[in-house]
Amino acid sequence: MSICGLDFGTSNTTLGTIEGQAPVLVALEAAQTTIPSAIFYEVDGGALIGRRAVEAYVEGAPGRLMRSLKSVLGTSLIDETTRLGRERVSFRDVIAYYLGAVKRRAEQTTGHELRNVVHGRPVHFVDNAPDADRKAEDILLTIARGIGFDEVTFQFEPIAAALDYERQITSEEVALIADIGGGTSDFSIVRLGPDRHGKADRAADILANDGVRIGGTDFDRQLSLGVVMPLFGFRSAMKRPGLDVPSSYFHDLATWSSINRMYEPRVMADIRQVRQEASEPELLDRLIRVVHEQRGHTLAMEVEDAKIALSEKRRADIPLEWVTPGLGADISRPDLVSHTKQLADRIAARINNCLVQAGLAPGNIDAVFLTGGSVKLAHVHKAITKAVPSARVVEGDIFGAVGKGLTLEALRRYGPAS
């Protein structure tokens, strides 16, 4: 079949096709069905995607790494350009290159052309901005058609996850679907059941949809600002009383989608000027080294690795000896919670909005289906399940449920019986 479901995620991407009326995720990188949403532009004009992109950067190859590509959708960044060598490239073109490469890989693996796609999307690309939300979807639509898809439609990511979950239940239930991804947290309350699975129109089964632009990358940013960036001068004083070192450098360096802003020539000139007026210039020297060597993504990766480690153990180290001998940060799970608790609380608050939309009490939810990498964070998991305390907790395919559900929707919309 020439149909597929495409889950373009902030952190990872999957693409599914149909085999024997069942959704199957395509191997996009060696045997892996997930591929990091990353691209590395080499100095000779070539480009790598996925794990190879990250590896090239870590190995010190000259070039420019870009991650969390989806995060620019719905923001002013989508209309900006970034410097790649002597040229400037638009973020639209960056996303198009990445998704086009994913499509070609899937076609090579499956042996046939993919023409029709159900594209996943968050409930809200941005919060409280319907015009920006529509623009983000329109841009994805244009990109998808530009890379060779004939038919392009969209489905909310938590609804897609619900369709995947529905395949495993044996009786009717009302489920809360919680998809906590790299860039957004999305929720749906859906009436599911084996007798409903084959219905052509499921609109009446969708009782509520809501979401918030908070995801794993926001946890990375808050953890970085709280633990790592002070080692580079964040919130340190200037010589002039009452002034701190400008914070914008550190917010950009701690935000995946903004890191490359730090490599503009004017930024280094500004930092060197600030260093002359800083009370602790040695901290700015560390910042200068990171920017000069374009190692901002290295910092972000080490923070992300520590965050992931804390989902399984109590303490984690962030090694920074490559900046200055002996430099490092030790972080505990309570540290992670203290720096990101507000984010977890805001995510959980959206569940209440969904319940109000659906006209249901917490006790009316039979099951909560968890998907997305950030559900592994203990305090996020707890905040979600606490909102519906009597619901059965089901942990789905963290990185594959949405892609499989989108593929099921593609079969419904474009398949032989559609």
BELBELUR-V407383 format. One record per residue. N is the residue number from 1. RES is the residue in three letters. SS is DSSP state (helix for helix, strand for strand, loop for the rest). PHI is phi in whole degrees, -180 to 180 (none if undefined). Layout:
n->(N N)
res->(RES RES)
ss->(SS SS)
phi->(PHI PHI)
//
This chain:
n->(1 2 3 4 5 6 7 8 9 10 11 12 13 14 15 16 17 18 19 20 21 22 23 24 25 26 27 28 29 30 31 32 33 34 35 36 37 38 39 40 41 42 43 44 45 46 47 48 49 50 51 52 53 54 55 56 57 58 59 60 61 62 63 64 65 66 67 68 69 70 71 72 73 74 75 76 77 78 79 80 81 82 83 84 85 86 87 88 89 90 91 92 93 94 95 96 97 98 99 100 101 102 103 104 105 106 107 108 109 110 111 112 113 114 115 116 117 118 119 120 121 122 123 124 125 126 127 128 129 130 131 132 133 134 135 136 137 138 139 140 141 142 143 144 145 146 147 148 149 150 151 152 153 154 155 156 157 158 159 160 161 162 163 164 165 166 167 168 169 170 171 172 173 174 175 176 177 178 179 180 181 182 183 184 185 186 187 188 189 190 191 192 193 194 195 196 197 198 199 200 201 202 203 204 205 206 207 208 209 210 211 212 213 214 215 216 217 218 219 220 221 222 223 224 225 226 227 228 229 230 231 232 233 234 235 236 237 238 239 240 241 242 243 244 245 246 247 248 249 250 251 252 253 254 255 256 257 258 259 260 261 262 263 264 265 266 267 268 269 270 271 272 273 274 275 276 277 278 279 280 281 282 283 284 285 286 287 288 289 290 291 292 293 294 295 296 297 298 299 300 301 302 303 304 305 306 307 308 309 310 311 312 313 314 315 316 317 318 319 320 321 322 323 324 325 326 327 328 329 330 331 332 333 334 335 336 337 338 339 340 341 342 343 344 345 346 347 348 349 350 351 352 353 354 355 356 357 358 359 360 361 362 363 364 365 366 367 368 369 370 371 372 373 374 375 376 377 378 379 380 381 382 383 384 385 386 387 388 389 390 391 392 393 394 395 396 397 398 399 400 401 402 403 404 405 406 407 408 409 410 411 412 413 414 415 416 417 418)
res->(MET SER ILE CYS GLY LEU ASP PHE GLY THR SER ASN THR THR LEU GLY THR ILE GLU GLY GLN ALA PRO VAL LEU VAL ALA LEU GLU ALA ALA GLN THR THR ILE PRO SER ALA ILE PHE TYR GLU VAL ASP GLY GLY ALA LEU ILE GLY ARG ARG ALA VAL GLU ALA TYR VAL GLU GLY ALA PRO GLY ARG LEU MET ARG SER LEU LYS SER VAL LEU GLY THR SER LEU ILE ASP GLU THR THR ARG LEU GLY ARG GLU ARG VAL SER PHE ARG ASP VAL ILE ALA TYR TYR LEU GLY ALA VAL LYS ARG ARG ALA GLU GLN THR THR GLY HIS GLU LEU ARG ASN VAL VAL HIS GLY ARG PRO VAL HIS PHE VAL ASP ASN ALA PRO ASP ALA ASP ARG LYS ALA GLU ASP ILE LEU LEU THR ILE ALA ARG GLY ILE GLY PHE ASP GLU VAL THR PHE GLN PHE GLU PRO ILE ALA ALA ALA LEU ASP TYR GLU ARG GLN ILE THR SER GLU GLU VAL ALA LEU ILE ALA ASP ILE GLY GLY GLY THR SER ASP PHE SER ILE VAL ARG LEU GLY PRO ASP ARG HIS GLY LYS ALA ASP ARG ALA ALA ASP ILE LEU ALA ASN ASP GLY VAL ARG ILE GLY GLY THR ASP PHE ASP ARG GLN LEU SER LEU GLY VAL VAL MET PRO LEU PHE GLY PHE ARG SER ALA MET LYS ARG PRO GLY LEU ASP VAL PRO SER SER TYR PHE HIS ASP LEU ALA THR TRP SER SER ILE ASN ARG MET TYR GLU PRO ARG VAL MET ALA ASP ILE ARG GLN VAL ARG GLN GLU ALA SER GLU PRO GLU LEU LEU ASP ARG LEU ILE ARG VAL VAL HIS GLU GLN ARG GLY HIS THR LEU ALA MET GLU VAL GLU ASP ALA LYS ILE ALA LEU SER GLU LYS ARG ARG ALA ASP ILE PRO LEU GLU TRP VAL THR PRO GLY LEU GLY ALA ASP ILE SER ARG PRO ASP LEU VAL SER HIS THR LYS GLN LEU ALA ASP ARG ILE ALA ALA ARG ILE ASN ASN CYS LEU VAL GLN ALA GLY LEU ALA PRO GLY ASN ILE ASP ALA VAL PHE LEU THR GLY GLY SER VAL LYS LEU ALA HIS VAL HIS LYS ALA ILE THR LYS ALA VAL PRO SER ALA ARG VAL VAL GLU GLY ASP ILE PHE GLY ALA VAL GLY LYS GLY LEU THR LEU GLU ALA LEU ARG ARG TYR GLY PRO ALA SER)
ss->(loop loop strand strand strand strand strand strand loop loop loop strand strand strand strand strand strand strand strand loop loop strand strand strand strand loop loop loop strand loop loop strand loop loop strand strand loop strand strand strand strand strand loop loop loop loop strand strand strand helix helix helix helix helix helix helix helix helix loop loop loop loop strand strand strand strand strand loop helix helix helix helix loop loop loop helix helix helix helix loop strand strand strand strand loop loop strand strand strand strand helix helix helix helix helix helix helix helix helix helix helix helix helix helix helix helix helix helix helix helix loop loop loop loop loop strand strand strand strand strand strand loop loop loop loop loop loop loop loop helix helix helix helix helix helix helix helix helix helix helix helix helix helix helix helix helix loop loop loop loop strand strand strand strand strand strand helix helix helix helix helix helix helix helix helix helix loop loop loop loop loop loop strand strand strand strand strand strand strand strand loop loop loop loop strand strand strand strand strand strand strand strand loop loop loop loop loop loop loop loop loop loop helix helix helix strand strand strand strand strand strand strand loop loop loop helix helix helix helix helix helix helix helix helix helix helix helix helix helix helix helix helix loop loop loop loop strand strand loop loop loop loop loop strand loop loop loop helix helix helix helix helix helix loop loop helix helix helix helix helix helix helix helix loop helix helix helix helix helix helix helix helix helix helix helix helix helix strand loop loop helix helix helix helix helix helix helix helix helix helix helix helix loop loop loop helix helix helix helix helix helix helix helix helix helix helix helix helix helix loop loop loop loop loop strand strand strand strand strand loop loop loop loop loop loop loop loop strand strand strand strand strand helix helix helix helix helix helix helix helix helix helix helix helix helix helix helix helix helix helix helix helix helix helix helix helix helix helix loop loop loop helix helix helix loop loop strand strand strand strand strand loop helix helix helix helix loop helix helix helix helix helix helix helix helix helix helix loop loop loop loop strand strand strand strand loop loop loop loop loop helix helix helix helix helix helix helix helix helix helix helix helix helix helix loop loop loop loop)
phi->(none -95 -104 -158 -117 -119 -106 -84 -101 -65 -101 -139 -127 -133 -140 -116 -129 -103 -131 60 69 -119 -77 -134 -78 -83 -70 -106 -149 57 -94 -84 -89 -105 -134 -56 -81 -141 -142 -121 -90 -81 -67 -86 100 -78 -147 -117 -125 69 -62 -64 -64 -66 -62 -61 -65 -63 -75 88 -64 -69 155 -131 -95 -133 -131 53 -60 -66 -63 -79 -65 87 -118 -68 -60 -61 -95 -96 -121 -126 -80 -126 66 -92 -110 -120 -123 -75 -66 -61 -67 -63 -63 -63 -63 -63 -67 -64 -66 -63 -60 -64 -63 -63 -67 -65 -70 -83 83 -146 -74 -106 -115 -122 -136 -100 -96 -74 -153 -70 -60 -134 -65 -135 -88 55 -145 -59 -65 -65 -65 -64 -63 -61 -66 -62 -66 -63 -61 -62 -63 -61 -68 -66 -94 116 -86 -85 -111 -132 -130 -123 -143 -62 -61 -68 -66 -60 -62 -63 -66 -69 -63 -60 -66 -104 -101 -115 -145 -70 -156 -105 -119 -95 -101 -117 -112 -105 -98 -76 -120 -139 -119 -126 -133 -139 -111 -134 -89 -124 172 -60 -79 -94 -58 -91 -65 -72 -116 -106 -56 -70 -84 -89 -89 -165 -140 -160 -167 -145 -81 -138 -153 -57 -67 -71 -66 -59 -62 -66 -66 -64 -64 -79 -114 -96 -61 -59 -72 -113 114 -63 65 -84 -88 -89 -65 -72 -56 87 -115 -107 -57 -52 -85 -60 -58 -75 -66 -66 -70 -92 -112 -48 -76 -111 -57 -66 -60 -68 -95 -67 -53 -65 -66 -61 -61 -64 -64 -62 -68 -62 -56 -65 -107 -86 -72 -125 -62 -64 -69 -69 -60 -65 -62 -60 -64 -61 -70 -60 -88 52 -110 -59 -69 -62 -58 -62 -65 -68 -66 -61 -61 -66 -60 -64 -61 -73 -75 -121 -136 -82 -137 -150 -104 -112 -77 -130 -66 -67 -88 -146 -52 86 -81 -176 -135 -106 -131 -108 -61 -59 -63 -59 -64 -64 -83 -128 -58 -62 -65 -61 -66 -68 -63 -63 -62 -68 -64 -61 -61 -64 -61 -64 -55 -80 69 -120 -93 -52 -70 -83 -87 -80 -148 -118 -103 -104 -147 95 -59 -77 -69 -72 -70 -58 -75 -72 -56 -66 -63 -71 -68 -66 -71 -132 -64 -94 -78 -71 -95 -123 -100 -90 -69 -57 -106 -118 -62 -65 -61 -66 -65 -63 -69 -61 -67 -63 -63 -65 -81 -119 -69 -55 -92 -73)
//
